[in-house]
Amino acid sequence: MTETVKHRLNAIFNAGLAAVNPYKLIFDRLKITDDTLAVTREDGETTFDLSQYKEVVVLGCGKAAAPMAKALE
């Protein structure tokens, strides 16, 4: 296998990993401004007025839960 092929395969592999990075997926889709949580989807955006809630609990499980919760901090 030539170095060019190895380089291209490595670039494809790294692009695939970046595309499913759980931290980035959450960070790019959820934004909190003042008391408003905005959730961006491919078909639009939904907002939630956080002042209407006493508390917000983040619950997750699995190996992607920790980086996803970190993105919410």
QUIQUIZI-V126959 format. One record per helix or strand of 2 or more residues. SS is the DSSP state (a for helix, b for strand). FROM is the first residue (numbers start at 0). TO is the last residue. Records with the same first field share a line. If there is no record, write none. Layout:
SS = FROM-TO, FROM-TO
This chain:
a = 2-18, 21-28, 49-51, 64-71
b = 29-32, 35-40, 43-48
